[in-house]
Amino acid sequence: MTTPPLVPPFGGQPPSQQQQQQQAQAARDVNTASLCRIGQETVQDIVLRTMEIFQLLRNMQLPNGVTYHPNTHQDRLGKLQEHLRMLSVLFRKLRLVYDKCNENCAGLDPILPEQLIPFVEDDSSKHEDRSAGQSRPASEERREILEVNKKLKQKNQQLKQIMDQLRNLIWEINSMLAVRS
């Protein structure tokens, strides 16, 4: 028994063989992002199956003279073989996804990882870039900046000394008040 051919509504022509092939090809062409998601899920399945295999192996008894039940042993052996078969299928699926992703990305220009990482510029290179377009020489401006930074450090050191002196003075006053009370 065969099925009747599909006839489009409103008396149109049935789809040609070429259109059917194009639709089948479009269904087979999956974008790379969804392929990567499928690959990720496949890897997760592989890890899960591997953990189950190790769990089964841990629970199996070694033939070291201890009596064991042949039915239980055969059942565990069957489960182990099924997991190994599924693991083999999953690895084949992962290989197909990998090959398809490489095929889809073959025409793309590779991007160096260094180009993907934003680098933070240090302050001196920013000052040098800005001063390159100005009339003053860069060395003179850099010298002034270093001079200002040196003065700023000196002032910060003086403020720190004053704060330490005030802290010590307050501590002495509080300790004298505590002794008198």
C-alpha positions in Angstrom: 0.0 0.0 0.0 1.5 3.3 -1.0 0.6 6.8 0.1 -0.8 9.2 -2.4 1.4 12.1 -3.5 1.1 15.4 -1.6 -0.9 17.9 -3.6 -0.7 21.5 -2.5 -3.9 23.4 -1.8 -5.7 25.6 -4.4 -4.7 23.3 -7.3 -1.0 24.2 -7.4 1.7 22.0 -8.8 3.3 19.4 -6.5 6.8 20.3 -5.3 9.5 19.3 -7.7 12.3 16.9 -6.9 14.8 19.8 -6.7 12.6 21.7 -4.2 12.3 18.6 -2.0 16.1 18.2 -2.1 16.6 21.9 -1.1 14.2 21.5 1.8 15.9 18.3 3.0 19.4 20.1 2.7 18.1 23.1 4.7 16.8 20.7 7.4 20.2 19.1 7.5 22.1 22.4 7.7 21.9 23.4 11.4 23.7 26.5 12.6 26.9 26.1 14.4 25.6 27.5 17.8 23.0 24.8 18.0 25.5 22.2 17.0 27.7 23.4 19.9 24.8 23.1 22.2 24.2 19.5 21.0 27.8 18.8 21.5 27.8 20.1 25.0 24.7 18.0 25.8 26.5 15.0 24.3 29.6 15.6 26.4 27.3 15.8 29.5 25.7 12.5 28.6 29.1 10.9 28.1 30.2 12.1 31.6 27.0 10.8 33.1 27.3 7.4 31.4 31.0 7.1 32.5 30.0 7.9 36.1 27.4 5.2 35.9 29.9 2.7 34.5 32.3 3.4 37.4 29.4 3.0 39.9 28.6 -0.4 38.4 32.2 -1.4 38.5 32.5 -0.3 42.1 29.5 -2.4 43.0 30.7 -5.5 41.2 32.3 -8.2 43.3 35.6 -9.6 42.4 35.9 -13.4 41.9 38.1 -13.9 45.0 36.5 -17.0 46.4 33.5 -15.3 47.7 30.2 -16.8 46.6 28.2 -14.6 44.3 24.9 -14.9 42.6 25.2 -15.6 38.9 21.9 -13.9 38.1 23.0 -10.6 39.8 26.4 -10.9 38.1 24.8 -11.4 34.6 22.4 -8.5 35.3 25.2 -6.1 36.2 27.3 -7.4 33.3 24.4 -6.7 30.9 24.0 -3.2 32.3 27.7 -2.5 31.9 27.7 -3.7 28.3 24.6 -1.5 27.5 26.4 1.5 29.1 29.5 0.8 27.1 27.5 0.5 23.9 25.7 3.8 24.6 29.0 5.4 25.4 30.3 4.3 22.0 27.2 5.7 20.3 27.6 9.0 22.1 31.3 9.3 21.1 30.3 8.7 17.4 27.6 11.4 17.8 30.1 13.8 19.3 32.6 13.1 16.4 29.9 13.9 13.9 29.0 17.2 15.6 32.7 18.1 15.8 33.2 17.4 12.1 30.1 19.4 11.1 31.2 22.3 13.3 34.7 22.3 11.6 33.0 22.1 8.2 30.8 25.1 9.0 33.7 27.1 10.4 36.2 26.2 7.6 35.6 29.4 5.6 35.8 31.8 8.6 38.9 33.8 9.3 40.6 32.7 12.5 40.7 35.4 15.2 43.8 35.4 17.4 42.9 35.1 21.1 45.0 38.2 21.8 42.5 40.2 19.8 39.6 39.0 21.9 41.2 40.1 25.2 40.9 43.8 26.1 44.1 45.1 27.4 44.3 47.8 30.0 46.7 50.6 29.2 48.9 52.0 31.9 48.7 55.7 32.7 52.1 56.6 31.2 51.1 55.3 27.8 47.9 57.3 27.9 49.8 60.5 28.7 52.3 59.8 26.0 49.5 59.3 23.4 47.8 62.5 24.4 51.0 64.5 24.3 52.1 63.3 20.9 49.6 65.6 19.2 50.4 68.7 21.2 53.1 71.3 20.7 55.1 70.6 23.8 57.6 67.8 23.7 56.6 64.6 25.4 59.7 64.4 27.6 59.0 67.8 29.1 55.3 66.9 29.9 56.4 63.6 31.3 59.0 65.3 33.5 56.3 67.7 34.9 54.0 64.8 35.6 56.7 63.0 37.5 57.5 66.1 39.5 53.9 66.6 40.4 53.6 63.0 41.5 56.7 63.4 43.6 55.3 66.4 45.4 52.0 64.6 45.9 53.7 61.7 47.5 55.6 64.1 49.9 52.4 65.8 50.9 50.7 62.4 51.5 53.6 61.4 53.7 53.3 64.6 55.7 49.6 64.1 56.1 50.2 60.6 57.3 52.7 61.7 59.9 50.2 64.4 61.2 47.4 61.8 61.4 49.7 59.4 63.3 50.7 62.2 65.7 47.0 63.0 66.3 46.2 59.4 66.8 48.9 59.0 69.4 47.9 62.2 71.2 44.2 61.1 71.4 45.4 57.7 72.7 47.5 59.4 75.4 44.6 61.6 76.4 42.2 58.7 76.6 44.6 56.6 78.6 45.2 59.5 81.1 41.4 60.0 81.5 41.0 56.3 82.1 43.7 56.3 84.8 42.1 59.2 86.7 38.6 57.7 86.7 
